[in-house]
Amino acid sequence: MTGLRERLAFKRPSGFGRSAAENSVLAEMRKGSDQSGHGSSPPGGQRDSTLKIAIVDESPVRAAILEDGLREAGFLQVERIAEHRNLLARIYALDPDVILIDLESPSRDMLEQMFQMSRAVKRPVAMFVDQSDRASIQAAVDAGVSAYIVGGLRKERITSILDLCISRFNAFSRLQAELDRAKDALDERKVIDRAKGVLMKAKKLSEEEAYALLRKTAMNENKKIVDIAQSVLTASELFK
C-alpha cells in the first residue's frame, strides 16, 4: 500500500496559492522520485508521519474522534483549530497539507464561510456534516471541497476518507493544469495570429512569410515567438 504522502501532488510549501499547473509539475517530480526507488512507503503500508493535517472543529469530543483515527494510522502532525473566528488566517499560519472540517449541523452562513476558505487555500479539504441537502452538496463541489461526508464520523473511516480526499484533489489539479495549458496555448495562438496580420499588412507579406519573420526574430533575440508577437502588437498600437 502506498503512503498518503506519495498520493499528495505537492510537498508542503512555505505559503499558499500555488497554481494547479505547479501542483502538476510537482506531481510528476514526485512520480519520478518514486520510480527511482526514493520516497516510497515501507512494507506494511506505514504512513508518512510528516503529513501535516489541520482539524477544524469546535467540539472537542468530535475532534477527538478525528485525532484518534489519524494518530492510530501513524499521522503525528495533527493540529486542531478550535475556533472559526479568523479561520483563514489561522489556516495560513498553520500551513497544513490537508484540512479536515467537522461542522456537525452547520448553518448556511457557516457553510459559506467554510466554502470560501476552501476556495482560498488550494488544499485537499474533507468536510464532515451530520445532515445536508442537494444545494449544500453542490456548493461544496463548486468550492473545491474534495470530500463532503454526510454522517458517519467514525475514526476507522478517517484514513480511507483522507485517501479519497487527496486522490480527488490531485485528479482535479491535473485536470485544471491541462485546462490552463490549453487556454494558454489558445491565447498565445491568438496573439501570434494577430501579429501575423499586422506584418502581412505593413510589409506586404504572405502568412507564411509573416510567421517566418516572427520565428527568426524570436530566435535571434532568444525569446518566445509569442513575446515577439506581443511586441509587434504593442508597436502597432503606438503608430495608430
C-alpha positions as CSV (number, residue, x, y, z in Angstrom):
1,M,0.0,0.0,0.0
2,T,1.4,3.4,-0.9
3,G,1.6,6.1,1.7
4,L,-0.6,9.1,1.6
5,R,2.3,11.5,1.1
6,E,3.0,9.7,-2.2
7,R,-0.5,10.4,-3.4
8,L,-0.4,14.0,-2.5
9,A,0.6,16.1,-5.5
10,F,2.8,18.5,-3.7
11,K,5.1,18.9,-0.8
12,R,4.1,21.4,1.9
13,P,5.2,24.8,0.6
14,S,6.1,27.9,2.7
15,G,2.9,29.6,1.6
16,F,-0.5,29.1,-0.1
17,G,-1.7,30.0,-3.5
18,R,0.3,27.5,-5.6
19,S,-1.3,27.1,-9.1
20,A,-2.7,23.9,-10.4
21,A,0.0,23.8,-13.0
22,E,2.7,24.0,-10.4
23,N,1.0,21.2,-8.5
24,S,1.0,19.1,-11.7
25,V,4.7,19.7,-12.2
26,L,5.5,18.7,-8.6
27,A,3.4,15.6,-9.0
28,E,5.5,14.5,-12.0
29,M,8.6,15.2,-10.0
30,R,7.4,13.0,-7.1
31,K,6.4,10.3,-9.6
32,G,9.9,10.3,-11.0
33,S,11.3,10.1,-7.5
34,D,9.1,7.1,-6.6
35,Q,10.2,5.3,-9.8
36,S,13.8,5.7,-8.8
37,G,13.1,4.0,-5.5
38,H,13.0,7.0,-3.3
39,G,10.1,8.3,-1.3
40,S,8.2,5.0,-1.2
41,S,6.5,3.9,2.0
42,P,8.0,0.9,3.8
43,P,6.5,-2.6,3.7
44,G,3.2,-2.9,5.5
45,G,1.8,0.4,4.4
46,Q,3.3,2.6,7.2
47,R,2.0,6.1,6.9
48,D,4.3,9.1,6.4
49,S,4.3,11.0,9.7
50,T,5.4,14.3,8.0
51,L,1.9,14.8,6.5
52,K,0.6,17.9,8.3
53,I,-3.2,17.8,9.0
54,A,-5.4,20.5,10.4
55,I,-8.7,19.6,12.1
56,V,-11.2,22.5,12.2
57,D,-13.7,21.5,14.9
58,E,-15.3,23.5,17.8
59,S,-16.3,20.3,19.5
60,P,-13.5,18.6,21.5
61,V,-15.4,15.3,21.6
62,R,-15.9,15.1,17.8
63,A,-12.4,16.4,17.2
64,A,-11.0,13.6,19.3
65,I,-12.6,11.1,17.0
66,L,-10.7,12.5,14.1
67,E,-7.5,12.9,16.0
68,D,-7.6,9.4,17.4
69,G,-8.2,7.9,13.9
70,L,-5.3,9.8,12.4
71,R,-2.8,9.1,15.2
72,E,-3.7,5.4,15.2
73,A,-2.9,5.5,11.4
74,G,0.5,6.9,12.1
75,F,-0.1,10.6,11.5
76,L,1.9,12.6,14.1
77,Q,1.5,16.2,12.9
78,V,-2.2,16.7,13.7
79,E,-3.3,20.2,14.8
80,R,-6.8,21.2,15.9
81,I,-8.2,24.7,15.2
82,A,-11.0,25.1,17.8
83,E,-12.4,28.4,16.7
84,H,-13.9,29.6,13.4
85,R,-13.0,33.2,14.1
86,N,-10.2,34.4,11.8
87,L,-10.1,30.9,10.3
88,L,-8.4,31.7,7.1
89,A,-5.5,33.5,8.9
90,R,-5.2,30.5,11.3
91,I,-5.0,28.1,8.3
92,Y,-2.4,30.3,6.6
93,A,-0.3,30.3,9.8
94,L,-0.5,26.6,10.3
95,D,0.1,25.8,6.6
96,P,-1.3,22.2,6.6
97,D,-1.1,19.7,3.8
98,V,-4.7,18.6,4.3
99,I,-7.7,20.2,6.1
100,L,-10.4,18.2,7.8
101,I,-13.5,20.2,8.8
102,D,-16.2,18.9,11.1
103,L,-19.3,21.1,11.3
104,E,-21.9,18.7,12.8
105,S,-25.1,20.7,12.0
106,P,-23.9,23.9,10.2
107,S,-25.9,26.9,9.3
108,R,-25.9,28.3,5.8
109,D,-23.6,31.1,6.8
110,M,-21.2,28.7,8.4
111,L,-21.1,26.5,5.3
112,E,-20.5,29.5,3.1
113,Q,-17.6,30.6,5.4
114,M,-16.0,27.2,5.0
115,F,-16.6,27.1,1.3
116,Q,-14.9,30.5,0.9
117,M,-11.9,29.2,2.9
118,S,-11.8,26.1,0.7
119,R,-11.6,28.2,-2.4
120,A,-8.8,30.3,-1.0
121,V,-6.4,27.7,0.4
122,K,-6.0,25.3,-2.6
123,R,-5.5,22.3,-0.3
124,P,-7.3,18.9,-0.1
125,V,-10.3,19.6,2.1
126,A,-12.6,17.0,3.6
127,M,-15.8,18.2,5.3
128,F,-17.9,16.2,7.8
129,V,-21.5,17.2,8.4
130,D,-24.4,15.4,10.1
131,Q,-27.0,16.5,7.7
132,S,-27.1,18.2,4.3
133,D,-29.2,18.9,1.2
134,R,-28.6,18.9,-2.5
135,A,-27.8,22.7,-2.7
136,S,-25.1,22.4,0.1
137,I,-23.5,19.4,-1.6
138,Q,-23.4,21.3,-5.0
139,A,-21.9,24.3,-3.2
140,A,-19.2,22.2,-1.7
141,V,-18.3,20.7,-5.1
142,D,-18.2,24.2,-6.6
143,A,-15.9,25.4,-3.7
144,G,-13.4,22.6,-4.4
145,V,-14.2,20.5,-1.3
146,S,-12.5,17.2,-2.1
147,A,-14.7,15.0,0.1
148,Y,-18.1,16.0,1.6
149,I,-19.1,13.4,4.1
150,V,-22.7,13.4,5.4
151,G,-22.9,11.4,8.7
152,G,-20.6,8.5,9.6
153,L,-17.9,10.3,11.6
154,R,-16.1,7.2,12.8
155,K,-12.4,7.0,13.4
156,E,-12.0,3.7,11.5
157,R,-13.1,5.6,8.3
158,I,-10.8,8.5,8.6
159,T,-7.8,7.2,6.7
160,S,-9.9,5.9,3.8
161,I,-11.7,9.3,3.6
162,L,-8.3,11.0,3.7
163,D,-7.1,8.8,0.8
164,L,-10.2,9.8,-1.2
165,C,-9.8,13.5,-0.4
166,I,-6.2,13.6,-1.6
167,S,-6.9,11.5,-4.7
168,R,-9.8,13.7,-5.8
169,F,-7.8,16.9,-5.1
170,N,-4.9,15.6,-7.2
171,A,-7.2,14.5,-10.0
172,F,-8.8,17.9,-10.1
173,S,-5.4,19.6,-10.0
174,R,-4.2,17.6,-13.0
175,L,-7.4,18.4,-14.9
176,Q,-7.1,22.1,-14.1
177,A,-3.5,22.1,-15.2
178,E,-4.4,20.6,-18.5
179,L,-7.2,23.2,-18.9
180,D,-4.8,26.0,-18.0
181,R,-2.2,24.8,-20.6
182,A,-4.9,24.6,-23.3
183,K,-6.1,28.1,-22.5
184,D,-2.6,29.5,-22.5
185,A,-1.9,27.8,-25.9
186,L,-5.1,29.2,-27.4
187,D,-4.4,32.7,-26.1
188,E,-0.8,32.6,-27.5
189,R,-2.1,31.4,-30.9
190,K,-4.5,34.4,-31.0
191,V,-1.7,36.8,-30.2
192,I,0.6,35.3,-32.9
193,D,-2.2,35.3,-35.5
194,R,-2.9,39.0,-34.8
195,A,0.8,39.8,-35.1
196,K,1.0,37.9,-38.4
197,G,-1.9,40.0,-39.7
198,V,-0.1,43.2,-38.7
199,L,3.1,42.2,-40.5
200,M,1.2,41.0,-43.6
201,K,-0.5,44.4,-43.9
202,A,2.5,46.5,-43.1
203,K,5.2,44.6,-45.1
204,K,3.0,43.0,-47.8
205,L,4.0,39.5,-46.7
206,S,2.2,36.2,-47.0
207,E,1.0,34.4,-43.9
208,E,4.0,32.0,-44.1
209,E,6.5,34.9,-44.5
210,A,5.0,36.8,-41.6
211,Y,5.3,33.7,-39.3
212,A,8.8,33.0,-40.6
213,L,9.8,36.6,-39.7
214,L,8.4,36.2,-36.2
215,R,10.2,33.0,-35.7
216,K,13.5,34.3,-37.0
217,T,13.3,37.4,-34.8
218,A,12.5,35.2,-31.8
219,M,15.5,33.0,-32.4
220,N,17.8,36.0,-32.9
221,E,16.6,37.6,-29.6
222,N,16.4,34.3,-27.7
223,K,12.7,34.9,-26.9
224,K,9.5,33.1,-27.4
225,I,7.5,33.7,-30.6
226,V,4.5,34.9,-28.5
227,D,6.7,37.6,-26.8
228,I,7.8,38.9,-30.2
229,A,4.2,38.8,-31.5
230,Q,3.1,40.8,-28.4
231,S,5.8,43.4,-29.1
232,V,4.6,43.7,-32.7
233,L,1.0,44.3,-31.5
234,T,2.2,46.9,-28.9
235,A,4.3,48.7,-31.5
236,S,1.3,48.7,-34.0
237,E,-0.9,50.4,-31.4
238,L,1.7,53.2,-30.9
239,F,1.6,54.0,-34.6
240,K,-2.2,54.2,-35.0
